[in-house]
Amino acid sequence: MNAKDGAMGLRSWWLIGSASLLVVAGWACATDDADNESAKDPVAAGDYGELGDDDGNDDAAATDDDTDAAVACDDFEGTEPVSRALEPLFDAEYYAEQSSLYFDTIDIDSPLDLRPEYAELVARWEWPPWWKLTAYTRDAIEVTDRLLRILSPSTIPERDCRFFAEQPFGRCHVVFYYDGEPCPIYEEFTFNNQGEVTFVEAWSDIPGLLPYDDPEDAWAEGEDVNRLSTRIPGLGKSSGRIDVDGACMAQVAAEDADVADFVKRAHRPWFYWTGEYFGNPESFAQGCGWETR
């Protein structure tokens, strides 16, 4: 057995164990009431600049939540605006650093106490061949990442995280290493006005699997980029808090199949996650590009 086959075999066993434990952890997390308001204080601006709306309310959103319902839900003036209704309120370094901290939660060479500031209802969406909604809520994303450090260990020494003035404010090209085998990933991070990550979106950093077709558009700045974060209503509120059961979400989901898929999975994230994993055991080989090497 060569090194690549060995790594893939170990990866399969690790992920089977991971899937089993994550289901248990998921049911435990699911007992928490995600609709309760978070008691966590907004992150302080510190050395990164002044925070424009630091009270956790939505008064600095594109519009108040009581806007006339006749206005489209998902535009900049709707009751549940999309993420690009927000402007950055921290220095560029803050967004790049928070984005990189996300990978510290998974990298076994990083201290366990390093993590970004997550919003209470943060969601993580990983496009195929990965498993779409792989975490929903702060508790879920922190639990899964801690388990992955143990059951699916990796290092992430290659990171290029940058700030962009338009959402998603944080974008990274990174390379995971599993038993010495590289796995290139492109990842984006959406933030609220409190400097918390509200949405994480990932793709394999392999031609044909990225959200853009133009090889010159390495940071997904073109108009033809296929990302989910800019289509989900509510991420453009000051808090970035989404309502998967809200009328606006239903309105957008009726016209957008990807948003509808997100809503479906958000109601039963662990059920669909395990279904995706066991339905395609070759995800790692495909997503990391191992099957073509």
N, C-alpha and C positions, 0 to 999 in steps of 0.2 A: 504493500500500500504506500503510495507516495504521500508527501507532506500535505498536499491539497486535499486528497481523499481522506486522510486521517483527520484533518481539521474539520471537514464537512461531516464526517461520522460523529466526532465528538460534539459538533454543533447540534446535530439532530438529537442526540441524547440529552444534552443540556437543555434544549428548547422543549423537549417533551416534559422534563422535570419542571422547567419554568412554567409551562402552560398549566400543569396540574396545580402548582402552588399559587399561581396567579389567579386561578379560578377561585380558590379558597379565599385568597386575600380580597378578591373582587367582591365576593358575597359579603365579606366583613365590611368593606368600604361602602357597599351599597346600602347598608343599614343606616348610614349617616344621612341626615336630612340636608340635601344640597341646596335647598331653598332658604335655609336659615342665613341670615346676614353674618358675614365673617366678623369676628372680633379682632382680627389682625389689623394693626395700625398701618396706614399707608407708608410706603418706603420714603425715607427722607431723601431730599435732593443731595445733601452732603456736598462733595466736591464737584458734583456734576452739573451744577447750575440750579436756578430757582425753579421750583415746582409750581406750575400754573394753577392747579386745582387740587389742593391737598386735603380736602375734607371728606373724600370718598363719595360725595354725592354726584349727581349727574348734571349739576347746574352749568357746567362748562361744556356740555355735550353740544352737538350740532343744533339740537332743539330740545325742549322739555319733553318729558314722556307723555304729557297730556296734549300733544299736538293733534290737530284734527285728523281723525282716523282716515279721512278721505285721501290724505297725502300718501303717496307710495311708501310702504314700510321701510324699504331697504335703500332709499336714496339719502343724500346728505341732509335733507330736510324732513325726513320721516321720523316716526316715533322710535324706530329701531334702526338707526343709521348703520351703514357698513363701515368697516375699519378705516377707510381712507377719509372719513369725516374728521378724524383726529390728526393733530399736528404734533410733532415731537416737542416735549417740554423739558427734556434733559439734554445734557451735552452728548455729542456723538460717542464719546468714550464710554459713557454709561451703557448705551444700547449694545455696543460691541462686547463690552465686558459681561453683561448679563447673558447675552447669547452664548458666549464661551463657557460661562458657569454652568449652563445646562449640560454640557458634555462632561464637566467634572463630576456630575452626579452618577455618571456611568463608567467613567475612566477609573480603573482600579488603582492607578498610580496617583490619584488625586485624593486629598483628605475627605473623609466622610461628611464633614460639616459644610462643605462648599455646595451651594445651590443658588439658583436665581430666585428672584421674588416672583412667586406664582400668584395669580388671581385664584379665588376660591373655585371658580368653575372653569379653570384652564382645560383645554382639550388638546389632544395630540392626534394628528391625522397623518398617516404614512401611506403614500400612494403605492398601488401594486407595482411589483409583485409582493410588496409588504402588505400589512393586514389592516389598512384603513384606520379606523378609530381604535387606537391602542391605549388610550387613557382619557378619562373624563373626570375631572375634579382634581384639586390639589392633592388630596389624600391619595388618590389612585396613582397619579403620576409619580409621587414620591415613593410609594410602596413598590411599584413595579421597577423603578430604577434601582432601588436598593437590592431587590431580588436579582436583577440582572447582573449586578456586580458580583454576586455570589455564584449564581448558576450559569451565567453566560458571560464570563469575564472578558473584557476587552481593554485595550489602551487606545487613546485618541491623541497621539503626539502631533499630528499634522492638522492645524486649524488655521483658517483664514476667516475671521469674523469681522464684518464691517457694518457701519451705520448707513442708512439711507433715509432721506428726508421724507419719503412717502412710505406708508405702510406696505409691507411689514418693515418696521424700522431696523430689525436685526436680520442679517443674512450670512450664512456660513457655508464654506466648502471645507469639509473635513475628511479624514481617512481613519476609520476604525481598523484596528488590527486584532484578529482572532487567531491565536496561536501562530502569529507571524503572517497570516494571510490578510491582505488589505481589502477593505470594503469602503469604497468612496461614496460619500453621502452629501447631498445639498439640502440644507435645512433653513427654514425661515421662522422668524419670531415676531408675533404681533403683540403690541403693548397697549395698556390703558393709560389714563392720565396720572395714575399713581405710580407709574413705572413698573407695573406688574405684567408678567407674561400672561396673555389671555389665550393665545393659540400658537401651537407649534405645528409646523407642516414640513414633511420630509419627502425626498425623492432619492432614488439611486442616482449617483452622479455618473451616469452612463448614457451615451447618446441613445435616443429613443425612449428613455425613461424619465427624462428631465421635463420640466413644465414649459420649455421653450424649444423651438427648432433651430433658431439662428445660433450657430456656434460662436458668433461674436458677442452674443448677449449673455455673457457668463453670469451676470447678476440679476437676470430675469427682470430687466427694466423695460422691455418692449411691450407693445400693446396686445400681442397675441399670446401672452403668458397664461397658462391654465393653472390657476391656484384657487383654492377654496376659501381661504381666509378673507378675501375681499368681497365675497358673495354672501357671507353669513350675516343676517341682520342682528343688530345688537352690539357687535364688536366695535362699533363706532360711537357708542355712548362713553361718557367719561369713565365709568367703571368697567366698560367692556363686557358687562354681564349679559349673557344671552338667556333667552327663554325658549327652550325647545318645545314648550307647549303653548306658546303664545300665538295670537292671530297673525302677527307679522311673519313669524317663522313658517306658519302653515301656508300663507300666501306665497312666499318665495319658494317654498318647497314644491308647491303645485306647478311651478314653472321651471324649476331647476332640479334635475335628477340627482346631482351630486349633493345638494343641500338636503333633498329628501332622504338620501342614503345616510347622511350624517345624522339627521333627526331620528331615523329608525334605529341606528346603532347606539345613539345616546341613551335610548330608553332601556337597552339591554346590552351594554358594552361588552361584558365578559362572555356572554353567549355568542355574540357575533365574532369576537376576537378569536375564541378557540375554534370556531367554525372555519374561519379564514386560515388559521394555522394548520389545522389537521387536513384541511381541504387542499393545501398546497405545501407539502413537506419540502419542496425544492426551492422555497422562497429565498433562502439565504444564497444558494448557488446562483440563482437568477439575479437577485438584487445586488449581490456583491460582484457579479461578473465572473464568478469562478467557473461556471460551466462553459465559458467561451475561451478559457485559458488553457 
